[in-house]
Amino acid sequence: MDSSHFDLIVPLSGEGILRTHDFAFPFAPGECWFLPANLGQYVVQPIEGMVTVIRTYVPDIVALRAELKSAGLAKEADQTVFD
C-alpha cells in the first residue's frame, strides 16, 4: 500500500479476511472496503480456495499524465486523464 493515497477494495468472488497489523475482518463479494492512506500494509487472505478482488485508487494525476506521455501515449493521456 502506498501512503500517498487510499485504496478501495471490492471483492468479486470468494470469501476472505482483510488483515492489517491491527485488525482482521472477514469480507464477501459485493462489499466495498475503503482503506485510508495511513493504514499501512494489509493482506487479502482467502478463507478457502481463491478470491478475486478489484483494488483501485486515485493516482497522482500529474505523474500519470507524464508517464503516459513519456511512453508515447500523449493523445491517450489527454483523452483519458482528467484534472
N, C-alpha and C positions, 0 to 999 in steps of 0.2 A: 504494500500500500504506500502511496505517495502522500506525504503530509501536506502537499500543496493543494489538494482537492478532496472532496468527499467521494465515496463510491456508492453506487446504487446496485444492489444485488437482487436479481429476480430469478428465483428457482423455476425452471420449466418442467423438469421431470425428476423423480426420485425424492427421497426424504433424506435430510442430513442434519448436521449440527454446525452452527456457526460458532467458532471458538476464537477467543482472544485470551490475553493473559488474565483478564478479569472475569470473564463470563463464558457460558456455553448455552446457547439457545437452539432448540430444535426448529427446523423450518420444513415447509412443504411447498409444492408447486402452487403458483398463483400469488404467493406473498411477495412483498417488496421490503427490502431492508436498506434503509438509508444509514450509511456508516460515516460518521464525522471524520474530517481530515486528521484530527489529533488522536484517533483511536489507536493507531499503531498497527502492528502486524495482526492478521487474522487468518484463519484457515477454514475452508469449506470442507467438511468431513462427511462423506456418505455414511448413512446408517447401515444400509445393505445395498449391494450392487453399485450402480453408477448414478451419479447426479449430473444433471445439465443445468447450468445457470448462465444468465447474462450478467456480465459486470460492465457497468458503464460509468462515465464521469464526464464532466465538462472540462475539456483540455484548456491549456494555455493557448488562446486563440492566436495571438501574435506568433508564438513559436510554431504552432501547427501550420499556419499560413506560410511562414518562412520555409519550413521543412518541405511542404508540398511544392513550393516554387523552386527550391533548390533541386528537387527531383524531376524538374521539367514539367510540372503539372500546374503551371500558373493559371491557365484558363479554368481548370477544375477547382483550384483553390478559390478563385474569385466567385465561382458559381455555387460552391457548397459550404464555404466557411463564412459565417455571418458575424458581425460585430454586435 
